Amino acid sequence: MARTVFPDDLVQAQKDWDRTYAALAAPRPRSTTVLRRRLLRLSARLVCHPFWSTAAGRSPAARVELHQVARDHDHEEETSP
C-alpha cells in the first residue's frame, strides 16, 4: 500500500496537537485554559487544511495515516542523537 504524502505544515500541526493533548491529559496540568485554547486552534487548523479537499485527503484512512505519520516523526526526533 502506498503511503500518502502529507504537507509538512499538516504533519507539524498534528504533532503539535498530539503534544498539546498529552500535556492537557497529564496529571495536574498547568495553564489548562491556554492548553485548551491551543488545542482548539490546532483542531481547526487540522480540520480546515486544504489537503482534505484533494483526492488523497478524501479517504477516511488518510486521517488515521496522518496520526501515524506524526507519531513516527515524533519517535524519530526522540531517538535521533
C-alpha positions, 0 to 999 in steps of 0.5 A: 500500500502506498503511503500518502504524502502529507504537507509538512505544515499538516504533519507539524500541526498534528504533532503539535496537537498530539503534544498539546493533548498529552500535556492537557491529559497529564496529571495536574496540568498547568495553564489548562485554559491556554492548553485548551485554547491551543488545542482548539486552534490546532483542531481547526487548523487540522480540520480546515487544511486544504489537503482534505479537499484533494483526492488523497485527503478524501479517504477516511484512512488518510486521517488515521495515516496522518496520526501515524505519520506524526507519531513516527516523526515524533519517535524519530526526533526522540531517538535521533542523537 
